[in-house]
Amino acid sequence: MPAEPSPPDSGQPSDPHGGRPAATPAQALSAMDDLIAASMVGQQEMAQRLGLNVTDLTCFGYVIQAGENLLTAGELAARVHVTTGAVTGILNRLERAGYVTRRPDPGDRRRVRVAAIPSAVARAYALYEPYYARLDALFADYSPEETAVLTDWFTRATALAHTYRDELRVHDRDRDPAPPETGTGTGTAPEPGDAPR
């Protein structure tokens, strides 16, 4: 039986992934920029609905993510990439707003661990669950192998973003060294989101 003729060449790369067009890195970065912009605006609105600022909401999200493995203030600062002084201010605001409570660390009474207040978790879940259900449905359009690639890219891109932020901070510190501390201050530089509300 003679072979069927090949379809005419459209000039576009072939698509092995079920109808999704091929994309260049530049197109992927443009799509990522759109997602980041939408997420930034969305997070601002979500935070306002919960009576928080974005930095405080981000910290609260990490507290929820930790579940029963309660984070110390230092661990939370490391995850959000802020100083321990900044995270103290964040926790003060979250505690006053009724989102978290601080508990003594049973293994080291000098440290505290941060626990989410269940009623606050319920408020956050009520706001975010419909959105995450739609994201779950979107992931269902992708094979496990494709989802693994997406997860790998998200993880590596997040690490890259943190590294770049740290490099910028070091550059700023080297360019504009802080004046000598006077009095009894801690010497901790303020972080974004740590201004009084």
HUCOR-V521795 format. One record per residue. N is the residue number from 0. RES is the residue in three letters. BURIAL is b if it has 24 or more other C-alpha atoms within 12 Angstrom, else e. Layout:
n & res & burial
N & RES & BURIAL
N & RES & BURIAL
This chain:
n & res & burial
0 & MET & e
1 & PRO & e
2 & ALA & e
3 & GLU & e
4 & PRO & e
5 & SER & e
6 & PRO & e
7 & PRO & e
8 & ASP & e
9 & SER & e
10 & GLY & e
11 & GLN & e
12 & PRO & e
13 & SER & e
14 & ASP & e
15 & PRO & e
16 & HIS & e
17 & GLY & e
18 & GLY & e
19 & ARG & e
20 & PRO & e
21 & ALA & e
22 & ALA & e
23 & THR & e
24 & PRO & e
25 & ALA & e
26 & GLN & e
27 & ALA & e
28 & LEU & e
29 & SER & e
30 & ALA & e
31 & MET & e
32 & ASP & e
33 & ASP & e
34 & LEU & e
35 & ILE & e
36 & ALA & e
37 & ALA & e
38 & SER & e
39 & MET & e
40 & VAL & e
41 & GLY & e
42 & GLN & b
43 & GLN & e
44 & GLU & e
45 & MET & b
46 & ALA & b
47 & GLN & e
48 & ARG & e
49 & LEU & b
50 & GLY & e
51 & LEU & b
52 & ASN & b
53 & VAL & b
54 & THR & b
55 & ASP & b
56 & LEU & b
57 & THR & b
58 & CYS & b
59 & PHE & b
60 & GLY & b
61 & TYR & b
62 & VAL & b
63 & ILE & b
64 & GLN & e
65 & ALA & e
66 & GLY & e
67 & GLU & e
68 & ASN & e
69 & LEU & b
70 & LEU & b
71 & THR & b
72 & ALA & b
73 & GLY & b
74 & GLU & b
75 & LEU & b
76 & ALA & b
77 & ALA & e
78 & ARG & b
79 & VAL & b
80 & HIS & b
81 & VAL & b
82 & THR & b
83 & THR & b
84 & GLY & b
85 & ALA & b
86 & VAL & b
87 & THR & b
88 & GLY & b
89 & ILE & b
90 & LEU & b
91 & ASN & b
92 & ARG & b
93 & LEU & b
94 & GLU & b
95 & ARG & e
96 & ALA & e
97 & GLY & e
98 & TYR & b
99 & VAL & b
100 & THR & b
101 & ARG & b
102 & ARG & e
103 & PRO & e
104 & ASP & e
105 & PRO & e
106 & GLY & e
107 & ASP & e
108 & ARG & e
109 & ARG & e
110 & ARG & e
111 & VAL & e
112 & ARG & b
113 & VAL & b
114 & ALA & b
115 & ALA & b
116 & ILE & b
117 & PRO & e
118 & SER & e
119 & ALA & b
120 & VAL & b
121 & ALA & e
122 & ARG & e
123 & ALA & b
124 & TYR & e
125 & ALA & e
126 & LEU & e
127 & TYR & e
128 & GLU & e
129 & PRO & e
130 & TYR & e
131 & TYR & e
132 & ALA & e
133 & ARG & e
134 & LEU & e
135 & ASP & e
136 & ALA & e
137 & LEU & e
138 & PHE & e
139 & ALA & e
140 & ASP & e
141 & TYR & e
142 & SER & e
143 & PRO & e
144 & GLU & e
145 & GLU & e
146 & THR & e
147 & ALA & e
148 & VAL & e
149 & LEU & e
150 & THR & e
151 & ASP & e
152 & TRP & e
153 & PHE & e
154 & THR & e
155 & ARG & e
156 & ALA & e
157 & THR & e
158 & ALA & e
159 & LEU & e
160 & ALA & e
161 & HIS & e
162 & THR & e
163 & TYR & e
164 & ARG & e
165 & ASP & e
166 & GLU & e
167 & LEU & e
168 & ARG & e
169 & VAL & e
170 & HIS & e
171 & ASP & e
172 & ARG & e
173 & ASP & e
174 & ARG & e
175 & ASP & e
176 & PRO & e
177 & ALA & e
178 & PRO & e
179 & PRO & e
180 & GLU & e
181 & THR & e
182 & GLY & e
183 & THR & e
184 & GLY & e
185 & THR & e
186 & GLY & e
187 & THR & e
188 & ALA & e
189 & PRO & e
190 & GLU & e
191 & PRO & e
192 & GLY & b
193 & ASP & b
194 & ALA & e
195 & PRO & e
196 & ARG & e
